[in-house]
Amino acid sequence: MRERLQGNLLGLTAAASVTLLCILVAGAGAIAIYAEAVGTWRSLFLMEQTLALLVPTVKALLAVAFVSGVGLVAGAR
């Protein structure tokens, strides 16, 4: 039972991190589309600041998704 719970926890972590990654990338894309459509320096600055804030977060979530995915696959054996 404990092994099954650990597998579910890894699966939940992998799914949650990938879902959050998709949401963050979609949000950054929406801000980039808005900034390009408006075309003002202020909107482009907002886009640059958003991307500067999101890149470290996305890198960390990508690492969590990779590690939990590998753990999930290794645990399935």
C-alpha angles and dihedrals in degrees: 000000000000091000091053091050091051091051091050091049092052091046091049091049092049093047094046094049093047091047092050090047090054092049093049094047091047090050092050089049091051091051090048092051090049092048092049092047094050093040098196124136090241093056092045089050089051089052092050092048091049092051092047089054096045101046096074091043092050091048091053093047090048090054091049091049092049096047094045091046092052090046090050093051093044091049092053091065 
